[in-house]
Amino acid sequence: MAKRHPDVPPKFVARLRAACLDLPEAYEEQAWVGTRWCIRKKTFAHVLMIADGWPPAYARAAGAPGPICVLTFQSWLPTADPERFSTFPYFLPRWRPDIVGRVLEGRIDWNEITRFLAASYSMLAPKALVERVRQRQA
């Protein structure tokens, strides 16, 4: 019998869902593993569990076989502050230069995560939708 891969803790999905679905036209879907949030077919946030070294690309990027919960999102921050975003609880997946990973454990600043998610969304969303987000934040 195959081992069951652990699910993302519901409390994390609920917090991320609230932040992501508050953004105009964002939607949630099951990813190949975990849950992702998209705007116009582009993923701006993805949460999943790493367990027993699977999925291997994520386990290598996070530097841990698990079990751990990780969030990935779009960001220009690694370019602006590579030292911060390459040390725990952050990691820099190598499959794209504009992706940041965040291990979700210990003390989590959900306000910061919400800001990162809005910025990730803003990198991918049409300008008119990004403007709506900016107006709400003003």
C-alpha positions in Angstrom: 0.0 0.0 0.0 1.3 3.5 -0.9 2.0 5.9 1.8 -0.4 8.8 2.1 1.3 12.2 1.7 0.3 14.5 4.6 -2.2 17.3 3.9 -1.4 21.0 4.6 -2.7 21.8 8.1 -6.2 23.3 7.6 -5.4 26.3 9.8 -2.7 27.3 7.3 -5.0 26.8 4.3 -7.7 28.9 6.0 -5.3 31.8 6.7 -3.8 31.7 3.2 -7.3 31.3 1.6 -8.6 34.4 3.4 -5.6 36.5 2.2 -5.6 35.3 -1.3 -9.3 35.2 -2.1 -9.5 38.8 -0.8 -7.7 39.8 -4.0 -9.8 40.7 -7.1 -10.6 37.7 -9.3 -8.2 35.4 -7.5 -9.2 31.8 -7.3 -8.1 28.6 -5.5 -7.5 25.2 -6.9 -5.8 21.9 -6.0 -2.3 21.8 -7.4 -0.5 18.6 -8.3 0.4 18.7 -4.6 -1.1 21.1 -2.1 -3.2 24.1 -2.9 -2.5 27.1 -5.1 -4.0 30.5 -5.7 -4.1 31.9 -9.1 -5.0 35.0 -11.1 -5.8 34.4 -14.8 -4.2 30.9 -14.8 -1.0 32.2 -13.2 0.0 30.9 -9.8 0.8 33.6 -7.2 0.9 31.3 -4.1 1.3 27.6 -3.5 1.3 25.8 -0.2 2.2 22.2 0.2 3.7 19.6 2.6 7.2 18.2 2.2 7.4 14.7 3.7 10.0 11.9 3.4 11.9 14.1 0.9 8.9 14.4 -1.4 8.4 16.4 -3.6 12.2 16.3 -4.1 12.6 19.7 -5.8 10.9 21.3 -2.8 12.8 19.2 -0.3 16.1 20.2 -1.9 15.1 23.9 -2.1 14.0 24.0 1.5 17.0 21.9 2.6 14.8 19.5 4.6 13.2 16.1 4.0 10.2 17.1 6.1 7.7 16.9 7.4 7.3 20.6 6.9 4.7 22.9 5.4 6.0 25.4 2.8 4.5 28.4 0.9 6.0 29.7 -2.3 5.2 33.0 -4.0 6.4 35.4 -6.6 8.8 38.1 -5.4 11.5 40.5 -6.5 12.7 40.5 -2.9 15.5 37.9 -3.4 17.2 40.5 -5.6 16.7 43.3 -3.1 17.7 41.3 0.0 19.2 38.0 -0.9 20.6 37.4 2.5 17.3 37.6 4.3 15.4 35.4 1.8 18.0 32.7 1.7 18.0 32.0 5.4 15.4 30.1 7.5 12.5 30.3 7.5 12.9 31.5 3.9 14.5 29.7 1.0 15.1 30.4 -2.6 14.0 27.7 -5.0 16.3 27.5 -8.0 13.6 26.8 -10.7 12.9 30.5 -11.1 14.7 33.6 -9.8 11.5 35.4 -8.7 10.2 32.7 -6.4 10.6 32.7 -2.6 9.8 29.9 -0.3 8.7 30.2 3.3 8.6 27.4 5.9 5.3 27.7 7.9 6.3 26.8 11.4 7.0 28.6 14.7 6.1 32.2 14.9 4.5 33.3 11.7 3.9 37.0 10.9 0.6 36.6 9.0 0.5 40.4 8.3 3.8 40.0 6.5 2.7 36.9 4.6 -0.5 38.8 3.5 1.7 41.6 2.2 3.9 39.2 0.3 0.9 37.5 -1.2 -0.6 40.8 -2.4 2.8 41.7 -3.9 3.0 38.3 -5.6 -0.5 38.7 -7.0 0.5 42.2 -8.2 3.4 40.8 -10.2 1.0 38.7 -12.3 -2.4 40.4 -12.3 -3.5 42.8 -15.0 -2.8 46.5 -14.2 -6.5 47.3 -13.6 -6.8 44.7 -10.9 -3.5 45.7 -9.3 -4.8 49.3 -9.1 -7.9 48.1 -7.3 -5.6 46.4 -4.7 -3.6 49.6 -4.3 -6.7 51.7 -3.8 -7.9 49.4 -1.1 -4.5 49.5 0.7 -4.4 53.4 0.6 
